[in-house]
């Protein structure tokens, strides 16, 4: 019986994630409800709520795999995204990788990381540490005050607004690259922080 229950739970999880992915991609992810997902997955709401407390947790589950792949590249990938390149080059590469993630999975990011949830759900904490360490390594003055401002252009609402206005991902990458290269640095502080994740 236990094995059958586990198999049912796995099937239900797959049905939920598949249904949610379709709903998030079809329209504004912020308007998707738990009832919509239960109906589309053809499962009861109680079954859905046993595994996921809210829509945000479902979007985060879908997004998690993609974010983990990028985190692995930041930790062990080739430069400039991975270790071995100068910090501001790595920041530019990080921006480009995040634009690619947003361009492909922006609907999931929007479903998982809207408003204040952005700071508590998903990989924001990892991105913040990564950028903070790069700023410290490059000697940017007061990196703690700057880090969230440098991550703000990667908010899903900002990215999707830019795309709605016809700004291409390549233009966004170029603009963010110019932002990274324009950061003031104090070379006397370079290398005082820990290695960037």
RAHU-V888267 format. One record per residue. N is the residue number from 1. RES is the residue in three letters. PSI is psi in whole degrees, -180 to 180 (NA if undefined). Layout:
N	RES	PSI
N	RES	PSI
This chain:
1	UNK	-41
2	UNK	-41
3	UNK	-41
4	UNK	-40
5	UNK	-41
6	UNK	-41
7	UNK	-42
8	UNK	-43
9	UNK	-42
10	UNK	-42
11	UNK	-44
12	UNK	-40
13	UNK	-46
14	UNK	-42
15	UNK	-42
16	UNK	-49
17	UNK	-39
18	UNK	-46
19	UNK	-43
20	UNK	-42
21	UNK	-42
22	UNK	-45
23	UNK	-43
24	UNK	-38
25	UNK	-24
26	UNK	-23
27	UNK	-155
28	UNK	113
29	UNK	-25
30	UNK	-16
31	UNK	-5
32	UNK	133
33	UNK	166
34	UNK	-37
35	UNK	-41
36	UNK	-46
37	UNK	-44
38	UNK	-43
39	UNK	-47
40	UNK	-31
41	UNK	-9
42	UNK	46
43	UNK	164
44	UNK	153
45	UNK	-36
46	UNK	-42
47	UNK	-43
48	UNK	-47
49	UNK	-24
50	UNK	-33
51	UNK	-37
52	UNK	125
53	UNK	-24
54	UNK	174
55	UNK	-38
56	UNK	-41
57	UNK	-31
58	UNK	-45
59	UNK	-41
60	UNK	-38
61	UNK	-40
62	UNK	-39
63	UNK	-27
64	UNK	-45
65	UNK	-44
66	UNK	-41
67	UNK	-38
68	UNK	-37
69	UNK	-44
70	UNK	-39
71	UNK	-41
72	UNK	-40
73	UNK	-37
74	UNK	-36
75	UNK	-40
76	UNK	5
77	UNK	179
78	UNK	151
79	UNK	152
80	UNK	-10
81	UNK	-44
82	UNK	-178
83	UNK	151
84	UNK	-13
85	UNK	160
86	UNK	148
87	UNK	-42
88	UNK	-25
89	UNK	-39
90	UNK	-37
91	UNK	-43
92	UNK	-43
93	UNK	-38
94	UNK	-46
95	UNK	-47
96	UNK	-43
97	UNK	-39
98	UNK	-37
99	UNK	-41
100	UNK	-43
101	UNK	-45
102	UNK	-38
103	UNK	-36
104	UNK	-38
105	UNK	26
106	UNK	-36
107	UNK	-34
108	UNK	-42
109	UNK	-42
110	UNK	-40
111	UNK	-30
112	UNK	-28
113	UNK	44
114	UNK	139
115	UNK	-138
116	UNK	-26
117	UNK	-27
118	UNK	-34
119	UNK	-13
120	UNK	-17
121	UNK	150
122	UNK	-156
123	UNK	13
124	UNK	-41
125	UNK	-40
126	UNK	-47
127	UNK	-40
128	UNK	-45
129	UNK	-43
130	UNK	-51
131	UNK	-39
132	UNK	-44
133	UNK	-41
134	UNK	-41
135	UNK	-43
136	UNK	-44
137	UNK	-34
138	UNK	-7
139	UNK	23
140	UNK	129
141	UNK	139
142	UNK	59
143	UNK	-31
144	UNK	-34
145	UNK	-19
146	UNK	-25
147	UNK	-46
148	UNK	-33
149	UNK	-35
150	UNK	-23
151	UNK	-19
152	UNK	-39
153	UNK	-13
154	UNK	5
155	UNK	137
156	UNK	-35
157	UNK	-40
158	UNK	-49
159	UNK	-49
160	UNK	-31
161	UNK	-43
162	UNK	-44
163	UNK	-38
164	UNK	-27
165	UNK	4
166	UNK	9
167	UNK	125
168	UNK	158
169	UNK	-39
170	UNK	-39
171	UNK	-39
172	UNK	-44
173	UNK	-45
174	UNK	-42
175	UNK	-43
176	UNK	-34
177	UNK	-40
178	UNK	-38
179	UNK	-47
180	UNK	-43
181	UNK	-18
182	UNK	-3
183	UNK	137
184	UNK	139
185	UNK	152
186	UNK	100
187	UNK	-18
188	UNK	-22
189	UNK	-5
190	UNK	136
191	UNK	11
192	UNK	-15
193	UNK	175
194	UNK	167
195	UNK	141
196	UNK	141
197	UNK	NA
